[in-house]
Amino acid sequence: MTPNPTLAPTRRRVPPLAVVAGLLALFLVGLTANVLDRDGLTSIDPDIANWAVTHRNGVLTPIATTISNLGGTVAMTTLATVAVVAFAWFGYWRAAGLVIGTGLLSWLLIDGGKHLIARPRPPVELHIVTKTTFAYPSGHSLGSMAVVGVVAVLLVPRVRRRGTRWAAGVAAAVFVAAVGLSRIYLGVHWTTDVLGGWATGALLVITTYSGYRYLEARVADGAKHRSAVGNPGGASVPVPVHPTERDIGEVDAESQITGGG
């Protein structure tokens, strides 16, 4: 007897991003508990800090300082502002809103997290640059992960050439990693501060981007519904597509043809 497929139990597939977000959340909760209790993973902090200090030299120090500055508040605010203006200029309004929302939330998480956890920084004698605020989570690590991450997830998938997509994605990841490592090298953060910043920033990007994709899907469904209601005869009517759903290569090509900016 052939089973009726309509009676078979339906299995809902868990979205991969939900799995990643869940794992990040679990890691972040455990890491924060370790930081508060001063045990567990925090045991690696002194050894890594001492290793970084012993490997300082005249070449790495200016490089680390430059990378740290590029991942700081001024640079990340500038990047976010440029991205928002560019997205808005080309009509990517929801993408611009996503960057604004992610940037503001990252600032709240940094400021709130530091004051809530109130973890001291490494000893002042290890500092190459002067810092007096609390340590956890690393603001540079969280901020760069959030801003660079959200811009990357918006732009990289829409690049038409596969090799260019890979190069852009790797470059973004390497930059965020370098910013976090520079903070350890400069002696102003423990390793677990940086890990906490990365995890929080990544979780923030996944959460806000998932909300953005949900909104995009709702807008697209609404456009299809309005098209169907306005066309009861069933004739094929093209559904307008918001610019954020289009390939950047197509937009660039149209700009070249029409001379649009």
N, C-alpha and C positions, 0 to 999 in steps of 0.2 A: 504494500500500500504506500503510495507516494504521499509524504507529509504535505499538508497545506502550508505554503510559505507565509500566508497571512496570519497563521496561528503561532508561528515561531516567535520566541521571545526576542525583543529588540535590544541590541547591545549598543549603548551609546559610547562612542569613542571619546576618550579623554583627550582634549587638545594638548599637543606637545608643550605649548607655552604654559599651560596650567600645571603640567608636571614640573617644568623647570621652576616656575614661580613657587610651587609648593616646597621643592627641595631647597630653594634659596631662603624661603621663610623659616624652614626648620633649622638650617645652618645658622641663620642670623639670630634666631632665638637662643640657640645653644651657645653661640659665640658671645652674645651679650651677657648671658648668664655667667660664662667664664670670666668675662671682664669685671662684672660686679663682684664675683666671689674671689677674683684674683687667683684662679687656678685653671686647670685644663689646658686649653690651647695657649693661654697667655704665658705658659712656661717657656715658649720658644722666643719670646720677645727680647730678653736680655742678651742671649747668645747671638741673635741676628743683629741686634744693635751694635754689639761689640765687634762683630765681624765687619759690619759696614764701616765702622770708624777706622779699623785697622787697614782697610783697603782704600782709604781716601788718597787722592793724589791731585796734582795740579792740573791734570787733564779732565778727570771726571767731575771735579767740583764745579767748575763753571758750566759744564754741560748739564749737570743735575740742577743747578740753580736756574738755568734758562728753561729747562723742561718744567720745573716747578712753577715758574712764573707763567708759562704758557697754559698751565692747568689751573691757575688761580682765578679768583673772583672776577677781576677786571677782564681777563682774556675770555673767560667763559661767558660772561655777560655780553661782551662784544660779539662773540660768535652767535649767541642766541638771538641778539638783536638783529644782526645781519640776516640770519636765517628767517626770522619772522618777517622782516621787510621784504626779502626776496620771495618768500611764499605768498605773501599778500599781494605783491606786485603782479605776480603771474596768476592770481586768482585762487591760490591754494589756501582758502580761508580757514578751513578746519585744521589743516596741517600747521598753519601759523598759531592757531589756538592751542594745539597740542604742545608745541615748543614752549609757548608762554606758560601753560599750566604745569608742564614738567619742570621748567626752570624755577618757578615759584615754589612748587612743592619740595624741590631739592633744597632750596634755601631754608624752608621751614624745618625739614628733617635734620639738616646740619645744625642749625641753631638750637632747635629743640632737643636733639639727641645729645649734644655737648653739655647743655645745662642739666638735662635729666640724669645722665650717667656721671657727669662731673669727674671724669678720669684725668689725673695729672699727666702731663707730657713727660717724656724722658728727661733725665737730669739736664739742667741748663748747660753744663760743661760739654755736652754732646752736640749742642745746637751750633750749626753754621749760620743759620738765620734766626733772628729773634722772634719767638712766639710766646704769648702769655695766656692764650685762651686754653680751654680744655681740649683733650686729645681725641676722644671717641664720639662719633666716627670721624675719620679723616675727611675734612671738608673738600680738599683738593681731589681726593679719590672719588668721593660721592658726586661732587659737582661735575667733574669731567666725564664720569661714567654716564650721568644723567643727560647732560647737554650734548656731548659728542654722540652718545648712544642714540638719543631720540632723533637727532639729525641724520645719523647713519641709517636707522631703520626706515626713515622716510625716503631717503635718496638712493641708497645702494640698490635695493631691489628693482628700482626703475631704470637703472643703467642697462642699456641694451647689450653691451658686450660682456660676455661672461668673464673674461680675463680682467677687465676693468672693475667689474663687481667684486671679484675676489681681492684684487689689489686694494680697492677702497676699504673693504671690510677689514682686511688684515691691518692696514694702516691705522684705522680707527682703534682697533683693539690694541695694537702695539703702543699707540700714543697714550691711551688710558692706563695701560700697564706701566709705562715709563713714568707717568706722573706719580702714581702711587709709590713706585720704587724710589723715586727721587726724594720723596718725603722721609723715607727710612734712611736713605743715605745722608740727608742733611741733618739727621738726628732730632727731628721735631715730631716724629710719630713712631709709635710701636708698630710692629708688623700687624698685630691684630686690629689696630686702628684702621689700617689700610684695607685689610680684608673686610672689615665691617662697612667701610665706605663703598667698596666695590659691590658687595652684596646688596646693600641698601639701594644704591644707584641702579643696579641691574633690575632689582625687583620693582623699583619705581617705573622704569622704562617699560617693562613688560606690562605692568598694570595700566598705565596711561595709554600705551599703544593699543592694548586690547580694547579699551574703552573707545578709542578712536576708530578702530576697525568695526566695532559694533555699530557705532553711529553712522559710519559710511555705508554699512550694509542696510541699515534702516532707511537712510536717505534714498539709496538705490531702489529698495523695495517700494518705497512710497512713490517714486517716479514711475515705476512700472505699473503700479496700481492706478495712478492717475491717468496713465496712457491707456490702460484697458477700459477704464470707465468712460473716458472721452472718445473711445473708438469702439462702440458696441458692435459694429459690423464685422470686426475681426481682421480688418486690414492691417498689414504690418506698418507700424509707426516706430521710427527710431526713438529710443529713449535717450535723452540727454545724459551725458556722463560728466560728472564733476571732474575738474582738472586733476584732482588728486588721484583719480582712478586711472589716469592715462599715463602712457609711457613718456618719460622725459625726452627720449629721443624723438617721439612724435611731435611734442611741443616745440623742440628745437627746430625740427624740420619745417614746421609750419611757420615759425618765426623767420626762417631764412627765405621762405617762399613769399610770405606776405609783407616782410619787412617789419613785423611787429616786435616790440621790445619786451 
